[in-house]
């Protein structure tokens, strides 16, 4: 299986080849992406496609960048505002040449910066800490030593990310603004714009529900951009960018390590084994952050591995609550995850267990991976919903 580094280098090589081809393809009579600028005619098709892409791309970038860059996870409105700024700037420039070359370079540049396999993850995760080095703001942690160089570097990197995200949406705003101005009736243009926007929202909702990865989302964005081009050569050029996009966004997987994009978050799962080959721990990360470990605390497993626990078995965090419960308790677990708390409830003779977990992928991993198979017990009822929604509906106390 190719590593991320090799996939990244292959994507860079393809992008360089596409760049060389596009330079050679230019001629005095034809400049790439120029012919579309002459189409100042009313086109419901262009308005619907551009409106669709605007909403679909906004949701895709907001979700993807919040996973890859942690500071955006806490300030998701920031990504939304940057998309609005780019779209609004495009509306202002509706009568100017479409900025497709800049938008495509910005899109691929954003992917190259965010997905760089050499220490980019740590650099992007530390943006919040770097921004927190300013004396008038504190985000998560602050440094005891002021470092102007680090702070300026973080500011520059953040500004680059902001600008790249803004530039991506400029041509979409230009097309929507142009078509809204050219429409014979304002109500007609708003109707087509609303239709395209609703289709974009519903399409991204469907893509999330089907747990498609980001290369599918952003591949749709590129395919839609290609559909907005006036010439076959321009369409082929944009479609060719889907190949490096897939290479950059693909996460190589193995039997003991894989990633899933659920309707709510990205999940990475890794299996670890004991020296004798027994399953020891299943590590679960959510959005690149440690979330939960699947552990086997059954009596026979602990007997085979007495050094696994650092504390007495009854003082393990999963077992502690049952030191204060009565005999055969009925248990509600909100956020049951992969099933460690459910397994603990079963080990302590619970009479009934309601396990509430909203993420279908985490629940599936627990069913398949947990060595104690707690979700298979007939006394366990699972509810795939949010905790608040469950508490509003249940009659049990």
N, C-alpha and C positions, 0 to 999 in steps of 0.2 A: 504494500500500500504506500503510495507516495505521501511523504510528509508535507506539512504545510509550507515548509521552506522551498521544496522543489516545485510545488504547485504555484507558489508566489513567483518564483523565477520564470516558470513557464508562462505565466500570465504577463509578466513584464516583457518577455521576448515577443509574445504575440502583439502586445500593444505597440512595441517599437516597430514591428513589421507593418501594422496597420497605419501607423504614423508615416512611415516611409512611402507606403502605397498611396496614401491620401495626398502626399506632397507631389508624387509623380503624376497622379491623376489630374492635377490641376492643369488648366490650359487657358489661353487668352479668351477662348469662347465659353468656357465653362469653369466656374469656381464652385466647389462643393458647397451645398446648402444655400447657394445664391438664388436658384430658380424659384424656391418657395416664397421669396420675398415679393415676387411679382403678383402673387395670388391675393390681391386685395378685392376679393369677391366673396359674397355671402355664401357660407358653407355650413349648414347644420352638422354635417359629418365632422368637420374639424372642431366645431364648438363642443360637440358631445365627447369626442375622443379626448380633447384637451381638458375638459372639465372632469372627465373620468380619471385621467392620469393625475390631475392636481390633487384630488382627494385621496386616491389610492396611494400615490407617492408620499403624501404627507403622513398618512398612517403608517406606511412601511418604514419611512425614515425615522419617525418618532419612536417606533417600537425597536427597530434595529439598533439605532445609535444609543438608546437608553441601556441596552444590554452591553454593548461594546465599550461605552465610555460611562463610567459609573456616575460622574457628576450630573449627566443628563437624566439618569434614573430618578434623581431627587428633584430635578427641575425640568419635568417633561414639557411644561409650558414654554420653556426657552426654545426647544426645538420647533415647537409649533409656531412661535413668533418669528423664528428665522425663515421658516417656509413661507409665512405670510409676507415677510419683507421682500423675499425674492419674487413672489407672485405679484405683489403690489408694484414693485419696480418694473416688472414686465408689463403690467397694465399701463404704466406711465410711458413706456417705450414702445407702445403698440404700433406706432407709425414708422418705427425704425427697423433696420434689418434684424431678422430673427437671430438670437444669440445661441444657436444650436452648438457651434464649435466650443464656445466657452462652457456651456452647460455640460456637454459630454466630457470635456476635460476635467471639469469640477467633479463630476460623478466618479470617474475612474480615479482621479486624484484622491478623493475621499476614501475610496476603497483601498488604495495603495497605502495611505497613511494609517488607517485604522487596522488593517489586516496584516501589517508588516510583522513577520514572525519573529523578528529579533528584538526582544525586550519592549516591543510596542505595547503589549498588554500592561506591563508594570508602569510604563510611562503614562499611558492614558488613564489608568486607575489612580495614579498619583496626582492627577489634575486638581482634584478637590483639596488635597493636602497642600499642593503648591499654591493654589489661590488663597488658602488660609494663612499663608505666611505674611499677608499684609497686616499692618497694625490695626486697621479698622474693620477687619472681618475675620470671623473664625468659622471654618468649615471642618468638622470632624476632629482634626488634630492641628496643632500649631507647633512650630519649631522654636527652640530656645535661642537659636542663633539666626540672626537676620542674614539672608543671602540674596543680594540684589540680582545676581546672575541667574540663579534658579528661578526667581520670581519672574524676571523678564522673559526667560525662556518659556515658562508656562503660559504667560500672557500671549506671547507670539504664537505658540501652538494652538491655544484656544481661539485666537483671532483667525488663524488659518482655517480651522474647522468651521467656524461660524461663516466665513466668506464662501467656502466651498459649498456649504449647504444652501446659502442664499442664491448663488449663481445657478444651481441646478434648476430652480423654479422660474427663472426669468423668461425663457422662451414659452413656457406654458402660459404665464401671465400675458405675454405679448399676443399669443393666438386668441386667448379668451377675450382680452380687451379689444383686439381688432375685430373679431367676429361680433361682439356685442355692439360695436359701433356701426358695423355694416348691416346689421339685421334690419329688415324692412319695418318691423314693429318691435318695440321694447319688450312687450309681453312675450312675443315669440322667442326672442333671444333668451330671456330669463327662464322660459319653460325648458328649452333645450339644455341650458346650463344646469338647471335643477335636475333634469333627467340624468345627465352625465355624472353629476356629483353623487346622486343617490346610488347609481350603478357602481361608482368607485368605492363607496362606503360598504355596500353589500358584498361586493367582490372581495374586498379585503377581509371582511368578517368571515366569508366562506373559506378563504385561504387559511385564516387562523384556525378556524374550527377543524379543518382537515389537516392541521399541523404541518403545513408546507414550510420548508426552511427559507431563509432570506434570499437565496439565489433565485427562488421561484418568484418571490415578490418583485425584486428589482429586475429580474429578467422580463417580467410583464411590463415594467416601466419602460425598459429599453425597446421592447417590441412595440409598445404604444407610440413611442417617439418615432420609430421607423415608419409606422402607419401614417404619421403626419407629414412625411416628406413627399415632395412632388416628383422626384425622379427615382428610377430604379437603382441608380448608382448610389444615391444617398441612403436609400433603404437598406441596400446590401451592406454598406459601410457600418450602419448602426447595428444591424442584426449580427454582424461579425463581432461586435463588442460583447455579445452575450457569452462567448466562449471564455475570454479572460475574466469576465464577471463571475462565472460559475467556478472557475479555478480559484479565484480569490476568496470566495465565500464558502467553498466546500470545506467541511471539517472531516478529515480522514478518521475513520472509525475502525475498531478492532472488536473481536468477540468480548473482550473484557473492558472495553472503553468505547463509549459512543455518546452522541449528543442528540437531543430531541428538542424541537421548538413546539411547545404546547400552546394552547390558546392564551396562556397567561405569561409564560416566561420561557427562557432557555434552560434546559436541564442537561447536565453532564453526569454520566454514571460510570463509576470505575469499580471493578472487583479486585479485592486483594485476598491472598491465600496464605494459610499457615504453612510452616515448614513441611508438614506431612501431606499437604495438598488440600486440606479442608478449607472450605470457604470461611474466611475470617471476618472481613468487613466489606460492605458495599458503600462506597463514598458517593454522596449526592451533592452536586453543586447546582445552585440556582443563579443564573446570570453571573457566572464565574466566581461566585462566593460560596463558601462552605455552608451547607444547609442542614444535612442530616447524614448519619451513618447507620446503615443496616447492621445490626449486631445480633449475634446468636448468644442468648443468655440462658439457654436451656440447661438443665442439670447435667445431662450426659456430655454435652459439648464442653462445659466448664470443667467437668471431671477430666476430660482429655487434655484440656489446656488450662491448668490451674494458675498460670501466670498472666492470663489475659486480663483479669481485673486487678486494678491497683488498690481497690477498697474491698471491704467485706461485701458479699453478694447482697445482703439486705440493705446496704447503704448505697447501692448503685442508684443513680437518679431515676431510672425507670421503675425501680422497685420501692423506693422510699414512700410514695403516696399511699401504698397499700399497708404500710405500718400503722396508718391512722384510720383505716376503714374497717367496717364491720365484716362479719362473715358473709360470703357470697354476695358481694356488692353488685349493684347495677351501675354501669359506667357509661358516661358520655365522653367521647374524645373529639374535640373540635380541632381539626387540622391533624388528622390521624397519620398523614404522610405515608411512609413505607411500611408502617405497622409495628414499630417497636413498642409503642404504648399499648397497642392492642394485644401484642404477645405478652406483655407484662400483666395485663388484666386477666388473660387466660391462665397464666401461671399461678395466679393468686385466687383461682376458683371463682371468678365472677359469674354471676348468673345470667347476665345480659350485657352486651356491649353494643352501643351505637357509635359507629365510626364515621365521622363527617370529613370529607376531603374534596375540595373543589377541583383540583387538577387531575384530569383523567390519566395523564402519563405517569404521575407519581403513584397514583393508586395502582396502575398496571404493573409498574416496577415492583411495588410491594407484594402484589399477588404472585408475581413470577419469581422474585429474587429472595424474599425473606426465608431463611432456612427453617424457621419455626412455622411457616405457613399460617399465620394467624387469621388471615381473611378467609380461609377455608372452613373455619369453625362454624357449626350450625347456630351457635348462639351469638354470632357477630352479624350485625346488620350494617351494611355500608350505604352511605348517602353521598352521591356526587353533587354537592351543592355547597354554597357558602354557609359559614357558621351562623351568621345573622339570619339568613333565610330559613335555615333549619329550626332555629330556636323560635322563630315566629310561627312555624307550622306545627311543631310537635306538641302533643298533649301529655307527654311524659314529664315527670318531675324527679 
